[in-house]
Amino acid sequence: MSEDDEIVRILNSSNGHDAALDAVSAYVRGLRRERQAKEAILARMQALRSSVSDEQEDVLLEVMDFLVGWCSPHARID
């Protein structure tokens, strides 16, 4: 399963915005621990935006903000 498929699976299986946000954030933190480049993750998430619902897109945008640091320090994904 590709990372894109996994993100969509997480979005589709999560019950509500907060659960989806927590799950996608955790998944992306795992990708970063595996040393995947922020830019590559951001590009994949950007490409997914047009194929998900508005609510799911909101989750993607929030996680993208966490990756670029446009968030509170405790939410940042380094």
PyMOL Python script that loads the backbone (N, CA, C, O; Angstrom):
from pymol import cmd

cmd.read_pdbstr("""\
ATOM      1  N   MET A   1       0.856  -1.180   0.000  1.00  0.00           N
ATOM      2  CA  MET A   1       0.000   0.000   0.000  1.00  0.00           C
ATOM      3  C   MET A   1       0.898   1.237   0.000  1.00  0.00           C
ATOM      4  O   MET A   1       1.838   1.326   0.790  1.00  0.00           O
ATOM      5  N   SER A   2       0.609   2.179  -0.877  1.00  0.00           N
ATOM      6  CA  SER A   2       1.405   3.405  -0.937  1.00  0.00           C
ATOM      7  C   SER A   2       1.058   4.325   0.233  1.00  0.00           C
ATOM      8  O   SER A   2       0.037   4.146   0.898  1.00  0.00           O
ATOM      9  N   GLU A   3       1.920   5.307   0.473  1.00  0.00           N
ATOM     10  CA  GLU A   3       1.641   6.273   1.537  1.00  0.00           C
ATOM     11  C   GLU A   3       0.359   7.036   1.259  1.00  0.00           C
ATOM     12  O   GLU A   3      -0.403   7.327   2.181  1.00  0.00           O
ATOM     13  N   ASP A   4       0.113   7.367  -0.020  1.00  0.00           N
ATOM     14  CA  ASP A   4      -1.114   8.076  -0.365  1.00  0.00           C
ATOM     15  C   ASP A   4      -2.333   7.242  -0.005  1.00  0.00           C
ATOM     16  O   ASP A   4      -3.287   7.743   0.590  1.00  0.00           O
ATOM     17  N   ASP A   5      -2.294   5.956  -0.372  1.00  0.00           N
ATOM     18  CA  ASP A   5      -3.408   5.063  -0.052  1.00  0.00           C
ATOM     19  C   ASP A   5      -3.614   4.957   1.450  1.00  0.00           C
ATOM     20  O   ASP A   5      -4.748   4.922   1.928  1.00  0.00           O
ATOM     21  N   GLU A   6      -2.519   4.907   2.188  1.00  0.00           N
ATOM     22  CA  GLU A   6      -2.617   4.788   3.640  1.00  0.00           C
ATOM     23  C   GLU A   6      -3.236   6.041   4.253  1.00  0.00           C
ATOM     24  O   GLU A   6      -4.053   5.939   5.168  1.00  0.00           O
ATOM     25  N   ILE A   7      -2.864   7.204   3.767  1.00  0.00           N
ATOM     26  CA  ILE A   7      -3.452   8.444   4.281  1.00  0.00           C
ATOM     27  C   ILE A   7      -4.946   8.470   3.992  1.00  0.00           C
ATOM     28  O   ILE A   7      -5.731   8.834   4.868  1.00  0.00           O
ATOM     29  N   VAL A   8      -5.355   8.095   2.790  1.00  0.00           N
ATOM     30  CA  VAL A   8      -6.781   8.069   2.443  1.00  0.00           C
ATOM     31  C   VAL A   8      -7.507   7.037   3.302  1.00  0.00           C
ATOM     32  O   VAL A   8      -8.622   7.288   3.758  1.00  0.00           O
ATOM     33  N   ARG A   9      -6.890   5.887   3.526  1.00  0.00           N
ATOM     34  CA  ARG A   9      -7.506   4.860   4.371  1.00  0.00           C
ATOM     35  C   ARG A   9      -7.716   5.405   5.785  1.00  0.00           C
ATOM     36  O   ARG A   9      -8.773   5.197   6.382  1.00  0.00           O
ATOM     37  N   ILE A  10      -6.722   6.094   6.315  1.00  0.00           N
ATOM     38  CA  ILE A  10      -6.842   6.684   7.649  1.00  0.00           C
ATOM     39  C   ILE A  10      -7.985   7.693   7.673  1.00  0.00           C
ATOM     40  O   ILE A  10      -8.813   7.679   8.583  1.00  0.00           O
ATOM     41  N   LEU A  11      -8.027   8.567   6.672  1.00  0.00           N
ATOM     42  CA  LEU A  11      -9.090   9.574   6.613  1.00  0.00           C
ATOM     43  C   LEU A  11     -10.467   8.925   6.553  1.00  0.00           C
ATOM     44  O   LEU A  11     -11.396   9.372   7.226  1.00  0.00           O
ATOM     45  N   ASN A  12     -10.599   7.878   5.752  1.00  0.00           N
ATOM     46  CA  ASN A  12     -11.901   7.222   5.575  1.00  0.00           C
ATOM     47  C   ASN A  12     -12.328   6.412   6.790  1.00  0.00           C
ATOM     48  O   ASN A  12     -13.523   6.238   7.029  1.00  0.00           O
ATOM     49  N   SER A  13     -11.368   5.917   7.556  1.00  0.00           N
ATOM     50  CA  SER A  13     -11.716   5.050   8.680  1.00  0.00           C
ATOM     51  C   SER A  13     -11.818   5.804  10.001  1.00  0.00           C
ATOM     52  O   SER A  13     -12.287   5.245  10.992  1.00  0.00           O
ATOM     53  N   SER A  14     -11.392   7.046  10.030  1.00  0.00           N
ATOM     54  CA  SER A  14     -11.430   7.814  11.273  1.00  0.00           C
ATOM     55  C   SER A  14     -12.838   8.338  11.529  1.00  0.00           C
ATOM     56  O   SER A  14     -13.566   8.712  10.608  1.00  0.00           O
ATOM     57  N   ASN A  15     -13.193   8.351  12.796  1.00  0.00           N
ATOM     58  CA  ASN A  15     -14.520   8.791  13.205  1.00  0.00           C
ATOM     59  C   ASN A  15     -14.452  10.248  13.672  1.00  0.00           C
ATOM     60  O   ASN A  15     -14.259  10.517  14.857  1.00  0.00           O
ATOM     61  N   GLY A  16     -14.610  11.171  12.744  1.00  0.00           N
ATOM     62  CA  GLY A  16     -14.612  12.582  13.093  1.00  0.00           C
ATOM     63  C   GLY A  16     -13.295  13.279  12.826  1.00  0.00           C
ATOM     64  O   GLY A  16     -12.259  12.648  12.620  1.00  0.00           O
ATOM     65  N   HIS A  17     -13.366  14.594  12.836  1.00  0.00           N
ATOM     66  CA  HIS A  17     -12.218  15.447  12.514  1.00  0.00           C
ATOM     67  C   HIS A  17     -11.047  15.225  13.458  1.00  0.00           C
ATOM     68  O   HIS A  17      -9.919  15.025  13.009  1.00  0.00           O
ATOM     69  N   ASP A  18     -11.301  15.259  14.759  1.00  0.00           N
ATOM     70  CA  ASP A  18     -10.209  15.150  15.720  1.00  0.00           C
ATOM     71  C   ASP A  18      -9.502  13.806  15.624  1.00  0.00           C
ATOM     72  O   ASP A  18      -8.275  13.737  15.702  1.00  0.00           O
ATOM     73  N   ALA A  19     -10.272  12.741  15.456  1.00  0.00           N
ATOM     74  CA  ALA A  19      -9.667  11.406  15.327  1.00  0.00           C
ATOM     75  C   ALA A  19      -8.837  11.320  14.053  1.00  0.00           C
ATOM     76  O   ALA A  19      -7.745  10.752  14.061  1.00  0.00           O
ATOM     77  N   ALA A  20      -9.346  11.879  12.960  1.00  0.00           N
ATOM     78  CA  ALA A  20      -8.604  11.870  11.702  1.00  0.00           C
ATOM     79  C   ALA A  20      -7.326  12.693  11.829  1.00  0.00           C
ATOM     80  O   ALA A  20      -6.266  12.281  11.358  1.00  0.00           O
ATOM     81  N   LEU A  21      -7.428  13.844  12.459  1.00  0.00           N
ATOM     82  CA  LEU A  21      -6.260  14.707  12.644  1.00  0.00           C
ATOM     83  C   LEU A  21      -5.194  13.998  13.468  1.00  0.00           C
ATOM     84  O   LEU A  21      -4.014  14.033  13.118  1.00  0.00           O
ATOM     85  N   ASP A  22      -5.597  13.358  14.553  1.00  0.00           N
ATOM     86  CA  ASP A  22      -4.645  12.632  15.394  1.00  0.00           C
ATOM     87  C   ASP A  22      -3.994  11.490  14.622  1.00  0.00           C
ATOM     88  O   ASP A  22      -2.782  11.290  14.708  1.00  0.00           O
ATOM     89  N   ALA A  23      -4.797  10.739  13.866  1.00  0.00           N
ATOM     90  CA  ALA A  23      -4.291   9.563  13.156  1.00  0.00           C
ATOM     91  C   ALA A  23      -3.360   9.952  12.008  1.00  0.00           C
ATOM     92  O   ALA A  23      -2.303   9.346  11.838  1.00  0.00           O
ATOM     93  N   VAL A  24      -3.742  10.953  11.224  1.00  0.00           N
ATOM     94  CA  VAL A  24      -2.880  11.377  10.109  1.00  0.00           C
ATOM     95  C   VAL A  24      -1.606  12.013  10.655  1.00  0.00           C
ATOM     96  O   VAL A  24      -0.524  11.793  10.110  1.00  0.00           O
ATOM     97  N   SER A  25      -1.719  12.790  11.713  1.00  0.00           N
ATOM     98  CA  SER A  25      -0.529  13.386  12.326  1.00  0.00           C
ATOM     99  C   SER A  25       0.433  12.308  12.810  1.00  0.00           C
ATOM    100  O   SER A  25       1.641  12.407  12.592  1.00  0.00           O
ATOM    101  N   ALA A  26      -0.094  11.290  13.460  1.00  0.00           N
ATOM    102  CA  ALA A  26       0.745  10.187  13.951  1.00  0.00           C
ATOM    103  C   ALA A  26       1.418   9.469  12.783  1.00  0.00           C
ATOM    104  O   ALA A  26       2.598   9.130  12.856  1.00  0.00           O
ATOM    105  N   TYR A  27       0.675   9.243  11.723  1.00  0.00           N
ATOM    106  CA  TYR A  27       1.230   8.571  10.551  1.00  0.00           C
ATOM    107  C   TYR A  27       2.366   9.406   9.940  1.00  0.00           C
ATOM    108  O   TYR A  27       3.422   8.870   9.605  1.00  0.00           O
ATOM    109  N   VAL A  28       2.145  10.705   9.800  1.00  0.00           N
ATOM    110  CA  VAL A  28       3.158  11.586   9.216  1.00  0.00           C
ATOM    111  C   VAL A  28       4.377  11.682  10.137  1.00  0.00           C
ATOM    112  O   VAL A  28       5.507  11.746   9.653  1.00  0.00           O
ATOM    113  N   ARG A  29       4.165  11.694  11.444  1.00  0.00           N
ATOM    114  CA  ARG A  29       5.310  11.676  12.372  1.00  0.00           C
ATOM    115  C   ARG A  29       6.142  10.414  12.149  1.00  0.00           C
ATOM    116  O   ARG A  29       7.371  10.458  12.201  1.00  0.00           O
ATOM    117  N   GLY A  30       5.471   9.297  11.903  1.00  0.00           N
ATOM    118  CA  GLY A  30       6.180   8.058  11.608  1.00  0.00           C
ATOM    119  C   GLY A  30       6.991   8.154  10.326  1.00  0.00           C
ATOM    120  O   GLY A  30       8.119   7.667  10.262  1.00  0.00           O
ATOM    121  N   LEU A  31       6.417   8.781   9.308  1.00  0.00           N
ATOM    122  CA  LEU A  31       7.158   8.975   8.059  1.00  0.00           C
ATOM    123  C   LEU A  31       8.405   9.820   8.294  1.00  0.00           C
ATOM    124  O   LEU A  31       9.465   9.538   7.735  1.00  0.00           O
ATOM    125  N   ARG A  32       8.278  10.845   9.112  1.00  0.00           N
ATOM    126  CA  ARG A  32       9.428  11.701   9.411  1.00  0.00           C
ATOM    127  C   ARG A  32      10.483  10.936  10.207  1.00  0.00           C
ATOM    128  O   ARG A  32      11.679  11.123   9.984  1.00  0.00           O
ATOM    129  N   ARG A  33      10.045  10.064  11.147  1.00  0.00           N
ATOM    130  CA  ARG A  33      11.010   9.247  11.894  1.00  0.00           C
ATOM    131  C   ARG A  33      11.776   8.326  10.946  1.00  0.00           C
ATOM    132  O   ARG A  33      12.927   7.973  11.205  1.00  0.00           O
ATOM    133  N   GLU A  34      11.122   7.940   9.840  1.00  0.00           N
ATOM    134  CA  GLU A  34      11.778   7.112   8.818  1.00  0.00           C
ATOM    135  C   GLU A  34      12.636   7.953   7.880  1.00  0.00           C
ATOM    136  O   GLU A  34      13.173   7.450   6.894  1.00  0.00           O
ATOM    137  N   ARG A  35      12.757   9.237   8.198  1.00  0.00           N
ATOM    138  CA  ARG A  35      13.594  10.177   7.456  1.00  0.00           C
ATOM    139  C   ARG A  35      13.045  10.555   6.088  1.00  0.00           C
ATOM    140  O   ARG A  35      13.809  10.926   5.198  1.00  0.00           O
ATOM    141  N   GLN A  36      11.738  10.467   5.909  1.00  0.00           N
ATOM    142  CA  GLN A  36      11.161  10.949   4.652  1.00  0.00           C
ATOM    143  C   GLN A  36      11.156  12.477   4.675  1.00  0.00           C
ATOM    144  O   GLN A  36      10.872  13.093   5.702  1.00  0.00           O
ATOM    145  N   ALA A  37      11.466  13.064   3.553  1.00  0.00           N
ATOM    146  CA  ALA A  37      11.589  14.523   3.449  1.00  0.00           C
ATOM    147  C   ALA A  37      10.231  15.199   3.612  1.00  0.00           C
ATOM    148  O   ALA A  37       9.217  14.735   3.090  1.00  0.00           O
ATOM    149  N   LYS A  38      10.241  16.312   4.353  1.00  0.00           N
ATOM    150  CA  LYS A  38       9.012  17.087   4.522  1.00  0.00           C
ATOM    151  C   LYS A  38       8.430  17.476   3.174  1.00  0.00           C
ATOM    152  O   LYS A  38       7.220  17.390   2.968  1.00  0.00           O
ATOM    153  N   GLU A  39       9.285  17.901   2.259  1.00  0.00           N
ATOM    154  CA  GLU A  39       8.823  18.364   0.958  1.00  0.00           C
ATOM    155  C   GLU A  39       8.090  17.261   0.196  1.00  0.00           C
ATOM    156  O   GLU A  39       7.090  17.525  -0.472  1.00  0.00           O
ATOM    157  N   ALA A  40       8.580  16.038   0.294  1.00  0.00           N
ATOM    158  CA  ALA A  40       7.936  14.907  -0.389  1.00  0.00           C
ATOM    159  C   ALA A  40       6.583  14.594   0.239  1.00  0.00           C
ATOM    160  O   ALA A  40       5.615  14.323  -0.471  1.00  0.00           O
ATOM    161  N   ILE A  41       6.515  14.631   1.562  1.00  0.00           N
ATOM    162  CA  ILE A  41       5.240  14.387   2.249  1.00  0.00           C
ATOM    163  C   ILE A  41       4.243  15.480   1.891  1.00  0.00           C
ATOM    164  O   ILE A  41       3.084  15.195   1.591  1.00  0.00           O
ATOM    165  N   LEU A  42       4.695  16.735   1.924  1.00  0.00           N
ATOM    166  CA  LEU A  42       3.814  17.853   1.572  1.00  0.00           C
ATOM    167  C   LEU A  42       3.298  17.725   0.146  1.00  0.00           C
ATOM    168  O   LEU A  42       2.125  17.995  -0.112  1.00  0.00           O
ATOM    169  N   ALA A  43       4.147  17.322  -0.773  1.00  0.00           N
ATOM    170  CA  ALA A  43       3.736  17.176  -2.174  1.00  0.00           C
ATOM    171  C   ALA A  43       2.666  16.096  -2.315  1.00  0.00           C
ATOM    172  O   ALA A  43       1.691  16.274  -3.046  1.00  0.00           O
ATOM    173  N   ARG A  44       2.849  14.982  -1.615  1.00  0.00           N
ATOM    174  CA  ARG A  44       1.836  13.915  -1.683  1.00  0.00           C
ATOM    175  C   ARG A  44       0.510  14.377  -1.092  1.00  0.00           C
ATOM    176  O   ARG A  44      -0.553  14.105  -1.650  1.00  0.00           O
ATOM    177  N   MET A  45       0.575  15.077   0.035  1.00  0.00           N
ATOM    178  CA  MET A  45      -0.651  15.552   0.663  1.00  0.00           C
ATOM    179  C   MET A  45      -1.339  16.596  -0.219  1.00  0.00           C
ATOM    180  O   MET A  45      -2.566  16.609  -0.321  1.00  0.00           O
ATOM    181  N   GLN A  46      -0.570  17.455  -0.843  1.00  0.00           N
ATOM    182  CA  GLN A  46      -1.130  18.452  -1.765  1.00  0.00           C
ATOM    183  C   GLN A  46      -1.857  17.752  -2.908  1.00  0.00           C
ATOM    184  O   GLN A  46      -2.948  18.171  -3.296  1.00  0.00           O
ATOM    185  N   ALA A  47      -1.270  16.701  -3.446  1.00  0.00           N
ATOM    186  CA  ALA A  47      -1.886  15.964  -4.552  1.00  0.00           C
ATOM    187  C   ALA A  47      -3.178  15.281  -4.121  1.00  0.00           C
ATOM    188  O   ALA A  47      -4.093  15.120  -4.929  1.00  0.00           O
ATOM    189  N   LEU A  48      -3.259  14.882  -2.867  1.00  0.00           N
ATOM    190  CA  LEU A  48      -4.462  14.207  -2.360  1.00  0.00           C
ATOM    191  C   LEU A  48      -5.634  15.155  -2.140  1.00  0.00           C
ATOM    192  O   LEU A  48      -6.784  14.714  -2.120  1.00  0.00           O
ATOM    193  N   ARG A  49      -5.371  16.424  -1.978  1.00  0.00           N
ATOM    194  CA  ARG A  49      -6.419  17.384  -1.619  1.00  0.00           C
ATOM    195  C   ARG A  49      -7.612  17.349  -2.553  1.00  0.00           C
ATOM    196  O   ARG A  49      -8.748  17.488  -2.099  1.00  0.00           O
ATOM    197  N   SER A  50      -7.385  17.169  -3.840  1.00  0.00           N
ATOM    198  CA  SER A  50      -8.494  17.215  -4.802  1.00  0.00           C
ATOM    199  C   SER A  50      -9.298  15.920  -4.835  1.00  0.00           C
ATOM    200  O   SER A  50     -10.347  15.866  -5.477  1.00  0.00           O
ATOM    201  N   SER A  51      -8.828  14.884  -4.159  1.00  0.00           N
ATOM    202  CA  SER A  51      -9.521  13.595  -4.237  1.00  0.00           C
ATOM    203  C   SER A  51     -10.231  13.204  -2.939  1.00  0.00           C
ATOM    204  O   SER A  51     -10.723  12.083  -2.811  1.00  0.00           O
ATOM    205  N   VAL A  52     -10.284  14.125  -1.984  1.00  0.00           N
ATOM    206  CA  VAL A  52     -10.947  13.824  -0.710  1.00  0.00           C
ATOM    207  C   VAL A  52     -12.059  14.838  -0.464  1.00  0.00           C
ATOM    208  O   VAL A  52     -12.161  15.847  -1.162  1.00  0.00           O
ATOM    209  N   SER A  53     -12.888  14.555   0.536  1.00  0.00           N
ATOM    210  CA  SER A  53     -13.983  15.466   0.878  1.00  0.00           C
ATOM    211  C   SER A  53     -13.433  16.758   1.471  1.00  0.00           C
ATOM    212  O   SER A  53     -12.257  16.838   1.824  1.00  0.00           O
ATOM    213  N   ASP A  54     -14.291  17.763   1.576  1.00  0.00           N
ATOM    214  CA  ASP A  54     -13.875  19.042   2.165  1.00  0.00           C
ATOM    215  C   ASP A  54     -13.390  18.863   3.601  1.00  0.00           C
ATOM    216  O   ASP A  54     -12.397  19.470   4.004  1.00  0.00           O
ATOM    217  N   GLU A  55     -14.093  18.026   4.377  1.00  0.00           N
ATOM    218  CA  GLU A  55     -13.697  17.796   5.763  1.00  0.00           C
ATOM    219  C   GLU A  55     -12.342  17.103   5.833  1.00  0.00           C
ATOM    220  O   GLU A  55     -11.512  17.432   6.680  1.00  0.00           O
ATOM    221  N   GLN A  56     -12.121  16.142   4.940  1.00  0.00           N
ATOM    222  CA  GLN A  56     -10.837  15.455   4.912  1.00  0.00           C
ATOM    223  C   GLN A  56      -9.725  16.384   4.434  1.00  0.00           C
ATOM    224  O   GLN A  56      -8.592  16.298   4.909  1.00  0.00           O
ATOM    225  N   GLU A  57     -10.045  17.262   3.502  1.00  0.00           N
ATOM    226  CA  GLU A  57      -9.064  18.232   3.034  1.00  0.00           C
ATOM    227  C   GLU A  57      -8.638  19.137   4.186  1.00  0.00           C
ATOM    228  O   GLU A  57      -7.462  19.483   4.297  1.00  0.00           O
ATOM    229  N   ASP A  58      -9.581  19.524   5.042  1.00  0.00           N
ATOM    230  CA  ASP A  58      -9.243  20.346   6.205  1.00  0.00           C
ATOM    231  C   ASP A  58      -8.203  19.659   7.084  1.00  0.00           C
ATOM    232  O   ASP A  58      -7.281  20.300   7.587  1.00  0.00           O
ATOM    233  N   VAL A  59      -8.361  18.347   7.265  1.00  0.00           N
ATOM    234  CA  VAL A  59      -7.390  17.587   8.053  1.00  0.00           C
ATOM    235  C   VAL A  59      -6.025  17.627   7.372  1.00  0.00           C
ATOM    236  O   VAL A  59      -5.012  17.877   8.024  1.00  0.00           O
ATOM    237  N   LEU A  60      -5.996  17.383   6.068  1.00  0.00           N
ATOM    238  CA  LEU A  60      -4.730  17.425   5.333  1.00  0.00           C
ATOM    239  C   LEU A  60      -4.061  18.783   5.481  1.00  0.00           C
ATOM    240  O   LEU A  60      -2.856  18.865   5.717  1.00  0.00           O
ATOM    241  N   LEU A  61      -4.840  19.841   5.342  1.00  0.00           N
ATOM    242  CA  LEU A  61      -4.271  21.195   5.444  1.00  0.00           C
ATOM    243  C   LEU A  61      -3.705  21.452   6.834  1.00  0.00           C
ATOM    244  O   LEU A  61      -2.649  22.071   6.967  1.00  0.00           O
ATOM    245  N   GLU A  62      -4.394  20.985   7.867  1.00  0.00           N
ATOM    246  CA  GLU A  62      -3.879  21.176   9.226  1.00  0.00           C
ATOM    247  C   GLU A  62      -2.564  20.427   9.424  1.00  0.00           C
ATOM    248  O   GLU A  62      -1.620  20.965  10.003  1.00  0.00           O
ATOM    249  N   VAL A  63      -2.503  19.189   8.946  1.00  0.00           N
ATOM    250  CA  VAL A  63      -1.269  18.417   9.097  1.00  0.00           C
ATOM    251  C   VAL A  63      -0.151  19.057   8.273  1.00  0.00           C
ATOM    252  O   VAL A  63       1.003  19.071   8.703  1.00  0.00           O
ATOM    253  N   MET A  64      -0.480  19.579   7.107  1.00  0.00           N
ATOM    254  CA  MET A  64       0.523  20.285   6.309  1.00  0.00           C
ATOM    255  C   MET A  64       1.042  21.497   7.087  1.00  0.00           C
ATOM    256  O   MET A  64       2.238  21.786   7.051  1.00  0.00           O
ATOM    257  N   ASP A  65       0.159  22.201   7.783  1.00  0.00           N
ATOM    258  CA  ASP A  65       0.589  23.318   8.631  1.00  0.00           C
ATOM    259  C   ASP A  65       1.546  22.838   9.715  1.00  0.00           C
ATOM    260  O   ASP A  65       2.537  23.508  10.008  1.00  0.00           O
ATOM    261  N   PHE A  66       1.258  21.681  10.314  1.00  0.00           N
ATOM    262  CA  PHE A  66       2.146  21.125  11.342  1.00  0.00           C
ATOM    263  C   PHE A  66       3.535  20.868  10.766  1.00  0.00           C
ATOM    264  O   PHE A  66       4.542  21.084  11.440  1.00  0.00           O
ATOM    265  N   LEU A  67       3.586  20.408   9.520  1.00  0.00           N
ATOM    266  CA  LEU A  67       4.870  20.102   8.877  1.00  0.00           C
ATOM    267  C   LEU A  67       5.702  21.344   8.591  1.00  0.00           C
ATOM    268  O   LEU A  67       6.926  21.317   8.716  1.00  0.00           O
ATOM    269  N   VAL A  68       5.044  22.430   8.207  1.00  0.00           N
ATOM    270  CA  VAL A  68       5.802  23.644   7.868  1.00  0.00           C
ATOM    271  C   VAL A  68       5.984  24.565   9.062  1.00  0.00           C
ATOM    272  O   VAL A  68       6.655  25.592   8.961  1.00  0.00           O
ATOM    273  N   GLY A  69       5.385  24.202  10.202  1.00  0.00           N
ATOM    274  CA  GLY A  69       5.560  24.995  11.409  1.00  0.00           C
ATOM    275  C   GLY A  69       4.565  26.117  11.591  1.00  0.00           C
ATOM    276  O   GLY A  69       4.769  26.990  12.434  1.00  0.00           O
ATOM    277  N   TRP A  70       3.496  26.114  10.822  1.00  0.00           N
ATOM    278  CA  TRP A  70       2.465  27.136  10.936  1.00  0.00           C
ATOM    279  C   TRP A  70       1.456  26.665  11.980  1.00  0.00           C
ATOM    280  O   TRP A  70       0.291  26.408  11.674  1.00  0.00           O
ATOM    281  N   CYS A  71       1.935  26.560  13.225  1.00  0.00           N
ATOM    282  CA  CYS A  71       1.112  25.998  14.303  1.00  0.00           C
ATOM    283  C   CYS A  71       1.793  26.306  15.632  1.00  0.00           C
ATOM    284  O   CYS A  71       2.870  26.901  15.674  1.00  0.00           O
ATOM    285  N   SER A  72       1.147  25.892  16.706  1.00  0.00           N
ATOM    286  CA  SER A  72       1.768  26.000  18.029  1.00  0.00           C
ATOM    287  C   SER A  72       2.980  25.073  18.087  1.00  0.00           C
ATOM    288  O   SER A  72       2.993  24.028  17.437  1.00  0.00           O
ATOM    289  N   PRO A  73       3.978  25.442  18.847  1.00  0.00           N
ATOM    290  CA  PRO A  73       5.190  24.615  18.912  1.00  0.00           C
ATOM    291  C   PRO A  73       4.926  23.149  19.292  1.00  0.00           C
ATOM    292  O   PRO A  73       5.614  22.251  18.806  1.00  0.00           O
ATOM    293  N   HIS A  74       3.945  22.910  20.147  1.00  0.00           N
ATOM    294  CA  HIS A  74       3.683  21.531  20.571  1.00  0.00           C
ATOM    295  C   HIS A  74       3.095  20.664  19.464  1.00  0.00           C
ATOM    296  O   HIS A  74       3.168  19.438  19.541  1.00  0.00           O
ATOM    297  N   ALA A  75       2.519  21.274  18.444  1.00  0.00           N
ATOM    298  CA  ALA A  75       1.900  20.521  17.349  1.00  0.00           C
ATOM    299  C   ALA A  75       2.850  20.306  16.173  1.00  0.00           C
ATOM    300  O   ALA A  75       2.545  19.529  15.268  1.00  0.00           O
ATOM    301  N   ARG A  76       3.979  20.974  16.174  1.00  0.00           N
ATOM    302  CA  ARG A  76       4.912  20.920  15.052  1.00  0.00           C
ATOM    303  C   ARG A  76       5.418  19.500  14.804  1.00  0.00           C
ATOM    304  O   ARG A  76       5.720  18.757  15.737  1.00  0.00           O
ATOM    305  N   ILE A  77       5.501  19.149  13.529  1.00  0.00           N
ATOM    306  CA  ILE A  77       6.081  17.865  13.134  1.00  0.00           C
ATOM    307  C   ILE A  77       7.429  18.170  12.479  1.00  0.00           C
ATOM    308  O   ILE A  77       7.499  18.741  11.391  1.00  0.00           O
ATOM    309  N   ASP A  78       8.497  17.770  13.178  1.00  0.00           N
ATOM    310  CA  ASP A  78       9.855  18.067  12.667  1.00  0.00           C
ATOM    311  C   ASP A  78      10.427  16.924  11.867  1.00  0.00           C
ATOM    312  O   ASP A  78      11.551  17.017  11.374  1.00  0.00           O
TER     313      ASP A  78
END
""", "prot")
cmd.dss("prot")
cmd.show_as("cartoon", "prot")
cmd.util.cbc("prot")
cmd.orient("prot")
